[in-house]
Amino acid sequence: MATLRRALAALVLALAAGAAQAGTLRYCDTPGELTHEQRDRLLRFAEIVRNELQGSGQRVALVSRAGLDLSRLDQRYSHAGLSLQGNAMAPWSVRQLYYACDEQRPRLFDQGLSAFLLGMSSPEGGYVSAVFLPDEAAAPLEGAALDDRRALALLAPTYSANAYVWSQRYQNCNQWVAEMFAMAWGGTPAGDDARAQAQDWLRGQGYAAHEFHIRFPPTMWLAAVIPWVHHDDHPSENLAQAVYRVSMPSSLEAFARQRWPQARRVEFCQAGARVVVRQGWEPIGEGCTPAPGDRVVTLD
């Protein structure tokens, strides 16, 4: 029974924090302290990512990081935002939705790139991806993201890690980015029904959320006690099949690539003193394992 309870607890955490980690800047507790060596490596890893962004010739990138280990749910990345060269906080800071634990509500937050990477899955490192869009896509996305009125028009008042993709009741971080795509690329307005119009545009353009198939359905009942996970926005037929359709970084990247085939992707990973940088859409292997053609940097 103890083994079963541990397994259920792990699944609930994966659903609550992982099935979208979806926007919590961190969970509602104090993050673990990094050693001096770990912090130094993370800062140098962040500089490698920042140099790639700066050298891209672009002014905006869709960036994603691996939060909790979602491998059991077949997802590497949990949290996405928009890294903007023109961010007033600092160049390439990340504009994102996060869950303000003290206030128990979602907020928009600009975060420096190094701090953004602090949310990776392990103090020894993790994975980050950046997608660069062609100018005709990047320019309107940058304009929409930096316009506070437009960006805030898409912010829902209530957060849910597993927010249903086609409901306006809740929102997670990745859903906000998806709806920013609609405002930027579809010209949807920033009025009272901004989210509904953005979702209508996304649906019409073939946007597809990730489908989480919960292999042990009672986990869904246990997850109901977690304040940032909800079920009441999901269609009953989906719940009956133990399926959640949720915007994830993989959904955002797939849509960007579908709409703009010339989009370029760079993936980074850090494993202790090793950093691997890969150009292209083929993911880096598990364990931050380099392949021919990858750039490998040793931090020590």
Order of alpha helices (4+ residues) and beta strands (2+ residues): alpha-alpha-beta-beta-beta-beta-alpha-beta-alpha-alpha-alpha-alpha-beta-alpha-alpha-beta-alpha-beta-beta-beta
